[in-house]
Amino acid sequence: MRKVDRILHSQVAPVGTFTVRRALPDVERKSIGPWVFLDHFGPFRVKPGDDGVGAHPHAGIETVTYLLSGRNRHRDSGGNIGIVGPGGAQWMTAGRGVVHAEAPIADNESELTMHGIQLWTTLPRAMKMMPPRYQRIEASAIPEVALPGGKLRVVAGSFGPHVGPAEVLMPLLLWHLTLQSGARLEAAIPAGFELGAYVIAGQSSFGDRAAAVAGELAVFENADGDISVANGGDGNAELMLLGGAPAQGPLVFHGPFVMNSIEQVRYAERAYMSGNMGVLA
């Protein structure tokens, strides 16, 4: 079994009209596989029409918004519009550059509570300047695997014969795991994959007895092998498992851009300022 190398503690950060717990990037760790960013938002009550994240650019990455509750609308300068509810995901490839916005909407009382995870992947070097694209992933399209004392949803990558609906551009996985008290998951991880487990709710322990609570990200050592995740608490534990082949560096972070060089960052800045990424009202 893989051991846990370190536990990262999320930090509070402002985003749009609300605050989030930011677990990645961290001073000690900039990426886990291609994943370079993890924000945990909510649960909080929203005001549709007032709350959300307004128009802003991205380049060199993919953005993934996975909803646990609420309803979310995506718009981008490529003309894409998508709405997903609990268990669904917005998956946008920014590539050479795109402008997008996300906002909560609600048709009923339950949808006024927003809760979810936003992640970014860095794109491979050869794909940094690819054309933007967008995938709207309905909750019903995501395989849900019944486990003894829990369930696992395969958003991307594969778990045994179950393959997630996201069309990915690099070897990666993204799983949403729920374990009841006393339940355990043991899973095979592809060779060469880096792996992390972010605790959304409850508490979890891992094969080497390392433990993490809500808001913490367990980073497994970079060694091939299976993983073990257990819930030793009283209530349910929820986790987001993320990983994949190591990111292709160097990684240059600059606000909403993650590139491989300062020159690429400057290109993205000029493209945005000149309107070449498009305009979103």
C-alpha positions in Angstrom: 0.0 0.0 0.0 1.1 3.5 -0.7 2.0 5.6 2.3 0.9 9.3 2.7 3.8 11.7 2.1 2.2 14.7 3.7 -1.1 16.3 4.8 -1.8 19.8 3.3 -4.1 22.2 5.1 -6.4 24.4 3.0 -6.3 28.1 3.4 -9.3 30.5 3.1 -9.3 32.6 -0.1 -11.7 35.1 -1.7 -13.3 34.1 -5.0 -16.0 36.3 -6.6 -18.7 37.0 -4.0 -17.7 34.2 -1.6 -14.7 32.6 0.1 -13.3 29.1 -0.4 -10.9 26.6 1.2 -7.9 26.4 -1.2 -5.9 23.2 -0.8 -3.8 23.4 -4.0 -1.4 24.9 -5.0 0.5 24.9 -1.7 3.9 26.1 -0.6 4.9 22.5 -0.2 3.2 21.1 -3.3 2.3 22.7 -6.6 0.7 19.8 -8.4 -0.6 16.3 -8.0 -0.4 14.7 -11.4 -1.7 17.3 -13.8 -4.0 18.9 -11.1 -2.6 22.2 -10.0 -5.6 23.8 -8.2 -8.3 22.8 -5.8 -10.9 25.1 -4.2 -13.7 23.8 -1.9 -16.6 26.1 -1.8 -19.7 26.0 0.4 -22.0 24.8 1.6 -23.5 28.3 1.7 -26.8 29.9 0.7 -26.7 31.9 -2.5 -28.6 34.8 -4.0 -29.0 34.0 -7.7 -28.4 37.1 -9.8 -26.0 38.5 -7.2 -23.6 35.8 -6.4 -21.1 34.0 -8.6 -17.8 34.6 -10.4 -17.9 37.2 -13.2 -16.2 37.1 -16.6 -12.5 36.3 -16.3 -9.9 34.7 -18.5 -8.0 31.4 -18.4 -5.2 29.9 -20.5 -3.0 26.8 -20.4 -5.4 24.8 -18.2 -8.6 23.0 -17.9 -11.2 24.1 -15.2 -13.5 21.5 -13.6 -16.4 22.5 -11.4 -18.0 19.5 -9.6 -21.2 20.2 -7.8 -22.3 18.5 -4.5 -25.4 20.6 -4.2 -26.9 23.6 -5.9 -27.2 24.5 -9.6 -24.6 26.2 -11.7 -24.5 27.9 -15.1 -21.4 28.2 -17.2 -20.9 30.7 -20.1 -17.8 31.3 -22.1 -16.6 33.5 -25.0 -16.7 30.5 -27.3 -20.5 30.6 -27.2 -20.9 27.7 -24.8 -23.6 27.7 -22.2 -24.2 24.8 -19.8 -26.3 24.2 -16.6 -25.6 21.3 -14.2 -27.1 20.3 -10.9 -25.8 18.1 -8.0 -23.4 15.4 -9.1 -22.7 17.2 -12.5 -19.6 18.9 -13.7 -18.6 21.8 -15.9 -15.3 20.8 -17.7 -13.7 23.6 -19.8 -10.4 23.4 -21.7 -9.0 26.9 -21.8 -6.1 26.1 -24.1 -4.7 29.3 -25.7 -7.3 31.4 -23.9 -11.0 31.8 -23.2 -13.2 34.1 -21.1 -15.8 32.5 -18.9 -18.2 33.1 -16.0 -20.1 30.8 -13.6 -23.1 31.7 -11.5 -25.6 29.9 -9.3 -29.2 29.6 -10.4 -32.1 27.9 -8.6 -35.5 26.5 -9.4 -36.3 25.4 -5.8 -35.3 25.9 -2.2 -32.7 23.0 -2.1 -30.8 24.6 -5.1 -30.1 27.7 -3.1 -27.4 25.8 -1.1 -24.2 25.8 -3.2 -21.5 23.3 -2.4 -18.7 21.9 -4.6 -15.2 21.6 -5.7 -13.3 23.5 -8.4 -10.1 22.1 -9.9 -7.6 23.0 -12.6 -5.4 20.7 -14.6 -2.3 22.1 -16.4 -2.3 21.0 -20.0 0.6 19.1 -21.6 3.3 21.3 -23.2 2.2 20.4 -26.7 -1.4 21.4 -25.9 -1.0 24.7 -24.1 -2.1 26.6 -27.2 -4.9 24.3 -28.4 -8.3 25.7 -29.2 -10.7 26.0 -26.2 -13.5 23.5 -25.8 -16.2 22.8 -23.3 -17.9 19.6 -21.8 -21.1 19.6 -19.9 -21.3 16.5 -17.8 -24.7 15.5 -16.4 -24.9 13.7 -13.1 -26.6 10.8 -14.8 -23.6 10.3 -17.1 -21.2 9.6 -14.2 -20.9 5.9 -13.3 -21.6 5.3 -9.6 -20.1 2.1 -8.2 -21.6 0.5 -5.1 -19.1 -0.4 -2.5 -19.4 -2.2 0.9 -20.5 0.7 3.1 -20.1 3.3 0.4 -20.1 4.4 -3.2 -17.6 5.8 -5.7 -18.4 8.1 -8.6 -16.0 8.1 -11.6 -15.9 11.6 -13.0 -12.8 11.0 -15.1 -10.4 8.1 -15.6 -11.4 4.6 -14.7 -12.1 2.5 -11.7 -12.0 -1.2 -12.7 -14.3 -1.5 -15.8 -16.0 1.8 -15.0 -14.9 4.7 -17.2 -15.7 8.4 -16.4 -17.5 10.5 -19.1 -14.9 13.3 -19.2 -12.9 13.3 -22.4 -9.4 13.8 -21.0 -6.2 15.0 -22.7 -3.7 13.3 -20.4 -3.6 10.2 -18.1 -5.6 11.2 -15.0 -8.3 10.2 -12.6 -11.0 12.1 -10.6 -13.2 10.1 -8.2 -15.8 11.2 -5.6 -15.8 8.7 -2.7 -18.4 8.4 0.1 -17.7 6.0 3.0 -20.0 5.2 5.9 -18.6 4.8 9.4 -16.2 1.8 9.5 -16.1 1.3 5.7 -12.9 1.0 3.7 -11.8 1.3 0.1 -8.8 -0.5 -1.3 -8.1 0.5 -4.9 -5.4 -0.1 -7.6 -3.8 3.1 -8.9 -2.2 3.1 -12.4 1.6 2.8 -12.4 3.3 6.2 -12.5 0.3 8.2 -11.2 0.7 10.7 -8.4 -2.3 10.8 -6.1 -4.1 12.9 -3.5 -7.2 12.6 -1.4 -9.1 15.8 -0.4 -11.5 15.3 2.6 -14.7 17.1 1.8 -16.5 16.0 5.0 -15.8 13.8 8.0 -12.4 12.2 8.6 -10.4 9.5 6.9 -7.4 7.4 7.6 -5.0 5.8 5.1 -3.0 2.6 4.8 -0.1 3.9 6.9 -2.5 5.3 9.6 -2.0 8.8 8.5 -5.3 10.7 9.0 -7.0 13.8 7.6 -10.1 15.8 8.4 -12.4 18.0 6.3 -10.4 20.7 4.5 -7.2 18.7 4.4 -5.5 17.1 1.4 -3.5 13.9 1.8 -0.7 13.5 -0.7 0.5 10.0 -1.3 4.1 9.2 -1.8 5.3 8.9 -5.4 5.6 5.1 -5.5 3.5 2.6 -7.4 1.0 0.6 -5.4 -2.6 0.4 -4.2 -4.2 2.8 -1.8 -6.4 2.2 1.3 -8.9 4.8 2.6 -11.0 4.1 5.7 -13.6 6.0 7.7 -13.0 5.7 11.4 -15.4 8.4 12.4 -19.1 8.3 13.4 -20.6 10.0 10.3 -20.1 9.7 6.6 -16.7 10.6 5.1 -16.6 12.2 1.6 -13.4 12.6 -0.4 -12.3 13.7 -3.8 -9.5 11.5 -5.1 -7.4 13.2 -7.8 -4.2 12.2 -9.6 -2.5 11.3 -12.8 0.8 11.3 -14.7 3.1 14.0 -13.4 2.6 17.6 -14.7 4.8 18.6 -17.6 6.9 21.5 -16.2 8.1 24.0 -15.6 4.9 25.5 -14.3 4.6 29.3 -14.3 1.5 30.4 -12.3 0.2 33.9 -13.0 -3.4 34.5 -11.7 -5.8 32.6 -14.0 -3.0 31.4 -16.3 -0.7 28.4 -15.8 1.9 28.2 -18.5 5.4 26.6 -19.1 7.2 30.0 -19.6 7.0 33.7 -18.9 6.7 34.3 -22.6 3.5 32.2 -22.8 2.1 34.1 -19.8 2.8 37.4 -21.5 1.2 36.1 -24.7 -2.0 35.2 -22.7 -2.1 38.6 -21.1 -1.9 40.4 -24.4 -4.5 38.1 -26.0 -6.9 38.9 -23.1 -6.3 42.6 -23.1 -6.6 42.9 -26.9 -9.9 40.9 -27.0 -8.4 38.0 -28.9 -9.8 35.6 -26.2 -13.3 36.9 -27.1 -15.7 38.9 -25.0 -18.3 37.8 -22.5 -21.0 40.3 -21.6 
